[in-house]
Amino acid sequence: MTTRAVQHIPADAPVRLVVDALEQDGAVIVDDLLDADLLARFNAELDPFIETAPLAQDRKFVNDMIQWFFGAQTRDVTGVAGKSRVFATEILTHPVYRAVCDAVLLPSCAAYQLNIAHVLDRGPGSEQQMIHRDELVWVHLPSPHPEVQVASVIALVDFTADNGATRVAPGSHRWPSDRAATPDELVAAEMAAGSAVLYLGSTLHGGGANVTTDVRRRGMHVSYCLGWLRTEENQYLATPIDVVRTLPRESQELLGYAVHDALAAGGGYLGAVQVQDPVELMAIGEL
């Protein structure tokens, strides 16, 4: 059987091409999602946090399984929206992310939100991650269900098969939930720094092994989910409110501070404060 390749599409191409590839294969590489200037400024903001981050083997996680999943040689930076203004104002709101999420997620919600923004710096000796579907964090959703998540890994350095590029199983978003990927069905998302592999929450994937290089593979997981789901990362606590107040309204909304107003679809609202929209309260200085 011939393994399907992951399509490469330039960031400045019509976004419909990205969406079509995502719907067809469950994954697509967007080349140069971050241009050279944006990439350099973002990495510069991240450097101090990465340099002082402990290895996963030396810090606590929700449980031991998550620590194992990250890998002993991984350094990570969480709550990036609260640490990097470049991320919060330029990457979180990137037009490609917005257009793809509009197409994939908006049919099933009134608004979508940031699920998690997490930098993972995987060191030499890192083994391949367990191949998984990200949407299983919401394992209690009935099946079948529409797509609930658009996820991505941004290459902050060049990603190669040798240094642990994310591996995806093209087409697996349409497989039965109990079907596993065989090794020959996995493709390394090799790409230049600044590019990103976008994939659906239903697509099988995992971080690759970094056992043949001495390079730390720095990448960032950015994912968005339906606005009525609880997020994997608690953005209300991960991003200090004093920082949130200084951000553009679009960023505040994507961090989950806007009401999810489903009135037009025959539903109600979620996330109100004093029966008002929190972003409106912030705008007038009452929150």
N, C-alpha and C positions, 0 to 999 in steps of 0.2 A: 504494500500500500504506500502511495506517495504522500508524504506529509505536506499539508497545505502551508504555504509561506504566509508570513504576516506582511500585509501590504504596508508600504511606506508612502505617505502622502505629505506634501509640503504644508506647513502651517498657513501659508498664504493662498492655498488652493480653495475652491468653493467648499464650504463646510459640509455640503450635502455629500461630497465624496467620502468624507470621514465618517459620517453617519451611516452611509450605505455599506462601507467596509465593516463597520462595527456590527451592524445588523446581520451582515452575511457571515462574518468570521468570528464574531465575539471579541475581536481584538484588532487594533490597528496602531501603527507607529506614526506619530505626527512629527515630522522632521522639523527641527528648529522652532519648536514651540516657544522657547525662550531664546531671544536673539543674544548675540555675544555680550552686549552691554548689560542686558537684564540678568543674564546668567552670572556675569562677573560681580555685579552688585549684590545679587542674592547670596552667592557663595561667600562674599566678604562679610556679610551680616551673620552667616551661619558659622564661620570659622571659630570664633571664640566659644560658642556653645559646644561644637563638636570636640574641640580640643580638651575641654574640661569634662566631657561626658564619660561616665564610667562604662566599662564593658558590661554587657548584659549579665555575665556570670557574677558580677559584683554588685548588682542592685536588685531591688525587690520589684515584683510584678504582681498583677492580680492573683495569679496562681503559678505553680511550677510549670504547668503545661505551656503557658504563654512565654515564660523564660526560655524553655527549651525551643519553642517555635522561633523565637527571635535569633537564637544561636549565640553561643558563648562569646564569640569574637565581634559581636555587633555593638556599636555605640549608637545611641538614638537621641533625637531631640524632639520632644512633644510640644503641643500647644504652640505651633510655629506662628500662628496668626498674632499671638501676643508678644512674640519675640522679634519678628521681622516685619517691618512696615512695607518692605518691598513685596513680601508675600501677600500681606493683607490688602494692599491697594493695587497690585499689578498682576499677581499670579492667581490669587483666589478669584478675581473678577475677569480673568483672561477671556477675550471674545470667543476663542475656540471652545473653551470649557462651557461658557454660557450657551452657545449655540447647540452644542452636542447635548447638554442637559435639557435644554428646551425641547429638543426633538425626542429624546428618549424618556425623560422623566415627567414632563408636564402633562402628558395624557393621563397620568395616574395621581396627580396632586395639584393643589392650587399654587404651590411654590416648593422648590427644593432647597436644600441646605447643605452646608459643609458637614460631611460625616467625620472625617479625620484628616489632619495635616501633620505628617510625621516623617522626619528625616531618619533614614536608616543607613548607617555607615558600616558596611560589612567587611570585616578584615580578612586577611589571608588565613586559611584554615577553616573558613566557614563552609559548612556542608549545605547541600541542597535542602531548601525548605520542603516541608510536607506540601504536596500539591493539593490545592483547596479552592473552594469558591468563597469569595468574600461575603456574599449575601447570607451565608450560614450564621452570621451573627444574629440574624433574625429568623432562626430556625423554626420558630412557632408560626410563621406565616403559612397559611394553607397553600397547598400545591395542587394544580399549577397557579402561578400568579404572574402578573406583568413584571417587567424589569423594574427593580426598586433602587438600583445603584449604578452610577457611572464611576469607575475607578481608574486610577492611572499611577504609573511610576515614572517620575521625571529623572532622566539621567543627568546628574550634576557633575559627573565625569564621564568619559567614554565608557559605554557598556559593551563588553565583549563576552563571548561564551566562556572564555578562560577566567575572567575576573568576577563572574557570577551574574551575568545579565539575567533579568527576569525571564522565566520560561513559561510559555503559554501553550495551551492546546487549542488551536484554531478549530472552530466549529463545535466546541464542547458545550457552548451555551444552549445547544439544541439536543444534547444527549440526555438519556434518562439520568435521574439524580444519583442512581447507584452505580453508574458506569465510571470506572477509573480510567485514567490516561496511561497508555503504555509509553515506555521511554521514546519510541520512535514517533509518537504523536505529539511530543513536546518540541517547541521551537524556541531557541534563544532569541530574545528581542534585542539584537545587537543594534546599537545606535550611537550617534555622536552626542557628546555633552550638549545639553539644551533641548534635546529631543525627548519625547515621552511616548510610552506605550499606553494607550487607552484601552480599557477592556470593561466588559459588563460584569456586574456582580455575580452573574451565573456562569462565568467562564472559568475553567480550571487553569490554575497558574501557580507559580511559586518562585521564590528567589533561587537563583542558580548557585552552584558550588563555586567557591573561590579557593581552590586548592593548588592552583598551578602558577599563581602570580604573587608578587609582593605588594600589590596595589590594593588600597582600600577602595571598595566600590561604594561611592556615596550616591545615594538616590533618595527620592522623596515620594512617599505615597500620599496622593491627594485624591479623595473621593467625595462624592456628593450623593445624597439619598433623598427619598421622598420626604417632604416637610412634615408629614404626620408620623414618622418613625422616630424612635429614640436613637440618638447618634452614638457611635462607638466611643468617640472622645467628647467629654462634657465641655463644650465650648464656653458655657457660661462661667465655669470656674477656671478653665485653662487659659482664657483670655481675660485679663483684668478689666473690670468695668471702666476704669479710668482710661485704658487704652481704647476700648470700644467706643467711648464717647468722642474720641478724636478721629475716628475713621469715617470715610464716606458712607452715606446711607446704604449704598449697594453692598458694601462689605458687612455692615451691621446686619442687613437682611440675610445674607448668606451664612452668617454666624448663628443664625437662628433667633435673632431678636425681634423679627417681625411676626405678627400674628399670621397663622396659617388660616386664612379666611376662605372657607369652602362654601359660602352662602350661594354663590352663583351656580354651584353644582348640586344644590339642594341639601347641603350639609350645614355645619356650624363652624365655630372658630376654636382655635387652640393657641395657647401661649399668651393670653392677655394679662395685663396688669391693670387693676382698677377698671376692668372691662374696657380697656383701651389698648391701642397698639404701642408696645414698648418703644419702637423706633420714633413714633410721634412724640412720646413723653421725653425721650432723649433730646429731640430736636428743640423742645421748648424749655429744656433745663429742669424737668421735673423727675428725671430718673438718672 
